[in-house]
Amino acid sequence: MRKLLVSVALTMLCGMASAQFAGILPGQQAEKLPEGFKPASTNTFLANYPAVNAATRQAMFKVVAPTAQKVQVDLANKKYDMTKDDKGVWTCTSDPQVVGFHYYAILIDGVAVMDRNTDAFFGSNWESSGIEIPEGTEGNYYRFNKDIPHGQVRSIYYWSDINGLERHINVYVPAGYDENSSTRYPVLYLVHGWGEDENGWSNQGLMANIMDGLIAEGKAVPMIIVMPSGDIKTNSDVRTASGDVTKIFANNLIPYIDKTFRTKTDKKNRAMAGLSRGGMQTCMTVFNNMDKFGWMGTFSGFFMRDGDSIENMYNGVFKDAAAFNKQMNLLFISTGTEERTPKAAVEALKKHGIKNVVYHESQGTAHEWLTWRRALNEFAPLIFK
């Protein structure tokens, strides 16, 4: 009898545990989502909401805030008023969204907070909620492919005497790096944009999935990718940001990477690219260290100010077109069709005699991660060849 009671109790406990791990509390039924909706891939593993509809590209949100007077969702430059039920649960459904990754916030009585149902993504200088609006099969290049070899993203700290403290980097090594112990690799330095950090390319950009696929298909050569912070860091001892981040890249970071990893150290095997502000930092780093880099890319980050001429842009780096063509194998400039375009600058460069410039547009996207995922997918196959 005792064995039977123990068996029944264990069965009940296991059932309760299974229900809780499925996001169901004892005595509750699993919540059924509206037809066509499923939990967003960016949700925490227990959360049903936000829910997304792949066909309509709409997102549904749910927030429990019984004492709030007004709750909104701030998504893609629009604020959606939420409706409250008699239990204090607020809901709303968005307009159709552009596919890809978007930051969003919940506004509770005017105060922006994270949605506790999503993973945290550092953007706009705070830990933000994020939602992925699913793309069709054309987005497979940035999804995890279980059938190919995978590289690793390693979290590392190095010392910067310019910054005066340790700095964090993420470093992607391609599949086979540890097994092929005598092989050396070219290096791409890949920089995030303003308000984000060195984790952006891994988390929001899905860089490793993109590169694993390109390398497995033979479209890109195996390479190391270094993702540094584009900011001057501070801590409790170093409270004042000082120094030039481009000098940190050139004088502290590159020597550390070449010492720590099996790299090819000549300029023809070193590239740099960045998005938005990171594109500007790429220009400032590369153009002031033309002996160190043979390839470069700017994603939504190539700027030509009003009144500038090609001859005086970036301290005259383009003045001698023939010299620039000889020094730089590739200047890749990418943008989304729904954001400010550098097309006029590209045409001016070509007219001036710059022959190694490649222009790329991401159709239908603005200043957002899908633009930059597409840019990396186009840029990586062009370098180190």
N, C-alpha and C positions, 0 to 999 in steps of 0.2 A: 504493500500500500504506500509506504514511504517513497519507494522508487517511482511509483506512478505519479505521486504528487510532485516530486522533484522534476520528473520529466515534463509534466504539464506546466509547471512554473517556468522551467527553462524555455519551453516552447513559446509561452506568453512573453517572456522577456525578450527573446530573440525577435519575435514579431514586432514588439514595441520598438526595439532598437532599429530594426529594418525600416519601420515606418518613419522614425525620426530622421534617419539618414536620408530618407527619400523626401524630407522636408515636410512630413506629416506628423503632427502631434497626436498623442493617444486620444481616441474619441473623435478625431477629425477625418474627413474625407479628402482625398487628393483633389486639389482645385483643378477644374477643367478650364483650359484656356479657350477663348473664342476660336472658331474655325479659321484655320489658316495661320494662326499665331503660334509661335514657339519661343521658349526663353532665349534671350540674346546670348551669343557665345561669350560675351564679356561679363555675364552675370557671375556672382558667387555661386557655388555649386548647389546651394539649396533654394535659390531664388527663381521663382517663375516669372517675375517681372523685373525689369522691362521685358516685354514680349514683342517680337518683331514678326511681320508678315512679309515673306520674301516676294510674294506676287505684287502686293500693293506698295511695298517699301515703307509702310507705316509702323510706328512704334506705340505700344500701350504702356502706360506708367501707372504704378500704384504706390501710394504713400500713406502710412498710418500716422496721423497727426490729429488726435481728437480735440485738442484745445486750440488749434490754429484757426485764425480767421480767414486767411487767404493762402492758398498754396498754388504755385505755378511750376512748370517745367521750362527751363531756359535751354533751348536746343537750336543750334544752327541759326543764331541771330533772330529767333522768334520766341516769345514767351506765351506758353499755353496755359490758360486758366484750368485748374482741376476742379472737379465736382465732388462734393462731400456727401457720403451716405449717412444713415442714422447711427452707424457704429464708429464714425470718425475716420473712415477710409476714403481717401481722395484718389480719383482716377481721371485719366484723360487719354486721348489718342491723337497722335501727331499727324501732320500733313505727310504726304509722300516725301521721303528723304533721298538725297543722293547716296548711292551705295558707298560703303566704306566706313571708316572709323570717324566718330564725332564725339567731342567732349559735350557734356551737359551738366547742369546743376539743378537742384531743387531749391525753389525760393519759398521759404516758410515765413509768412508775414514780412516779406521783403528781405529776409536774410538768406544768402546763398549758402547751401550746405551740400555735402555729398549725398548721393543716394546710397544707402547702406547695402543695397542689393547688388551693386556692381563692384568689380575690382577697381582699385585706385590707379589712376594714370596721372603722372606729374605733367601738368600743362597749365599755362598762364600763371606760373609760379605758385601753384598750389596743387594738392592732391585732388584731382577731379574725377567725377564719374565719367565713364565712357561707354559708348554703345556702338556695336558693329552692325551696320545694315547690310545684310548678305548680298553679295554679288553672285552672279551665275557662274557657270563653268569658266568664264574668262578670268575669274579670280583664283583659279586653282594654283597659279604660280606663287601665291603667298600663303597657301595653306599647307599644313603638315602632310607630307607624303610618306606613308609607312613603308613604301616599297623601294626607297632609295637610301643610300648611306647618308648619315647626318654628321655635321660638324658639331663643335661645342662653342658655347659662349662662356668665357671665363671672366669672373669678377676679380679685379686686381687693383691694388693701390701702389703708387709710385711716389717718390719724393720730388717736389719741385722747389728748388732754391729761389726761383723767381717769385713764386706764390708764397713761399715760406711755410708750407705744410704739405701733408700727403694729399694726393689727388686720386680720385677713383676713375677707373676706365673699365670698359667691357671689351674683351678681345675675342673675336671669332676666329677659330682655327678650323680649317676644312677637314672633312672626313679623311682619315688616314694619316693625320699629322703625327700622331704618336707612333704609329706603326712604321712610317717611312722616315726613320730617324736620321737619314743622311740628306733628305730633301730640303732645299731652301725655297722660300716662297716670296713672291712680291707682296707688297703691303698697300692697302687702301686705308687712308684715314678718313673717317666718315663722321660728320659733325651734325648735331641736332640744331633746332631753331631756338629763337627767343622764348623764354618762359618754360622750356622743357629742359630735360637733362640727358645725361649720357645713357640713360636707360630707354630713351624714346625710340631709338632705331630698333632695339630688340623687342620692346613691348608693343608700341603702337605701329611701328614700321614693319614688324615681322621679317626683319632682315635675314635671319638665319634660314627661314623657310625659302625665301627667294633665292639666296645664294646656294643652298643645298640643291635646289632644282636646277639652277643654271649650270652648276658644276657637274651634276650627275648627267645632264643632257649634253655635255661637252660644249655648251654655249659660252661659258666663262672658264678661264683658267683657274685652278685652285689658288686661292689667295688668303692671306691673313687680313682681317678687317679690324681696325682699332677705332673704338667709339669713345672719344674723350668728352669731358665737359667743356662747353664753350664759355663758361663763366669763371671769373676769379673767385675762388672760394674763401670763406672765412670760418673761424671756429671760436671757441671761448677764449683762446689765447691770441689768435690773429683776428682782430675785429674789423680791421680796415682792409677793404679790397684794394690791392695795388698790383702793378705789373701789367704787362701786355700779353694777352692770351696767345697771340700768334707767336710771340717769342717763347712762351712755354711750350707750344707745340714743336717749334723748330729746335730749341736748345735743351729742353728737358725730356720731352716725350719721345721724340725720334731716337735719341741715343739709348733710352731705356728699352724701347721695343727691340732695337737692333741687338742689344746686349742680351735680352731675355729670351727672344724667340729666334728661330732659324729663318732669318730674313735674307733676301737679296738686297744689298745696301746701295746699289747705284740708282741714279735718278730714273732710269728707264723702267725700274721695277718699283717705283714709289708713286702713288697717286693720292689725291685728296679731293673730297667732295663734301658738300654740305647743303642743307636746306634753309631757305629764308636767311636769317642772320648768319647761320652757318655757311651759307653760300658766300656772303660778304667776307666772313672770316677766312674762308678758303681762298678767296681772291687776295686778301691782304697777306696771308701766309705764303702762298705760292709765288705771287708776284715779287715778294721781297726775298725769296729763297729759290730763285730759278735754277740754281745748281743742285737742288735737292729733289725736285719733282718733275716728272715727265708727262703727267696726265692730270687733268682736273675737270671737275664738274660742279655746276651750280644748279640747284633745284629751287625755283622760285626765289633766286637769290643773286641775280646779276643786275646791277643797278647802274644806270647812266643818268646823272643829274642834268637838269635843264641847263643849257649853256656849255656843257662839256663837249669837247671834241675828242675824236678817237686818239689824236696825238697827245692829249694831256690827261686822258683817263688813267687812273691808277698810277700816277707819277710817271706817265709816259711809257708804260711797258709795251704799248702797241705801236709806238711811233715808228720804229723800224720793223715793218711787217715781215721782211725776210728773216731778220734775226729771231723774231718771235716764232715764226714757223719752224725754224731750225731747232729752237730750244724746247718747244712744247708740242708733244705728239697729238694732243687732243684737248680742245676746249669745248666741253659739252654744256649746253645751256638748255634747261627745261623749264616749262611753266604749265599751269593749268589754263584752259581756254577761258575760264570764268574769273581769272584774276588779272592783275596788271601784267601786261605783256612786255618782254624785252625784245620783241621782234625787230623794232626799229634799230636798236643797238646791234643786233646780229647782222642785219643788212648793212649797217654802216661798217662793221668789222670786215665783212666780205668785200665790200666795195673798196676798202682801204688796202686789201691784199692779204688779209688773214685767211689762210686756206684750210686750216685744220679745225674750224669751228663747226660743230654739229648742233642743230636746233631740233628740239623735241617738244611736242605739245600733248598734254593729257586731255582728252576730249571730255567736256562736261564737268570738270572738277575745278575747284577753286583752291584756296590756300589751305590745304588739308592733306591728311596722310595718304589718301589714295593717289593723289598727284605725285607724292614723293616715292611711294612704293613703285609706281609705274616708271618713274624716272630712274630709280636704281636698277630696275629690271632691264631698262634699255641701255644704261650706262655701263654696267659691269661687263657685258660681253664685248665691249669695245676696247677695253684697256688691257695692257700687258701683252699685246699681240703685234 
